[in-house]
């Protein structure tokens, strides 16, 4: 940790970044600038928290989240890559791929002119991972903490053959109460309903959560807005390089089975995930890269 701080810590008047020991002894980056505070775990390059000035945390993190080597964390922004959900041909491989449980490297930290902070991570193939993902691929992940929260995930194909990836920024948003939330921006879109064997259905109006929801909205490129009447705020999600959006709330029974959602945690979270999943997986030619970008912005409604 000392070595990381010697290389990457920032300490300006309005600007602090250092690596600290988080829960379970896991290294976590602690970021504070004039716009927000944030925490990012090096395992999974997992954004755990983003609290803009004057707001409650925008991300939900389960009170029973587990912090241990190789275990995924329930909450924040897990990175699903290079596949989303179950592996298409080998069910013994980990759900949502390998990136969320791998240790990422910091490539750089930067105080930007506008006062925001950018951290660049990389994940390169590790010895022993060839069985999980044989392709010659590198990942870069840029997280920018400011008035908005921005993430860009860049997959580069360094090999000689095409590669096909599925991916998601599987964000758990913190909400006041699931009963007083509606999600706008998916009206008239088609979705695959995982709860009914991926049956294709059609969305009419905003998405309202009144029970378990696990849907892949396809061909979705437009802005989405979470309207949260209870917290009197909206969260606006803009994206590029993504053609699908997953909306997930496990509701009571499934949450109990998961075992790490916390008591009634499902009432306080909504996953709206920026994805390339199902029909929308991405093929990357040799020497090319794919960019997945998303930005979150919070506004008060009162
Ligand atoms: O994104 C929705 C989903 O794929 C659900 O089907 C659900 O099981 C969830 O992700 C959580 O997956 P995890 O592997 O983190 O328990």
Boltz pocket constraint, residues with backbone or C-beta under 6 A from the ligand:
constraints:
  - pocket:
      binder: B
      contacts: [[A, 72], [A, 85], [A, 95], [A, 96], [A, 170], [A, 194], [A, 214], [A, 246], [A, 247], [A, 248], [A, 258], [A, 271], [A, 273]]
      max_distance: 6.0
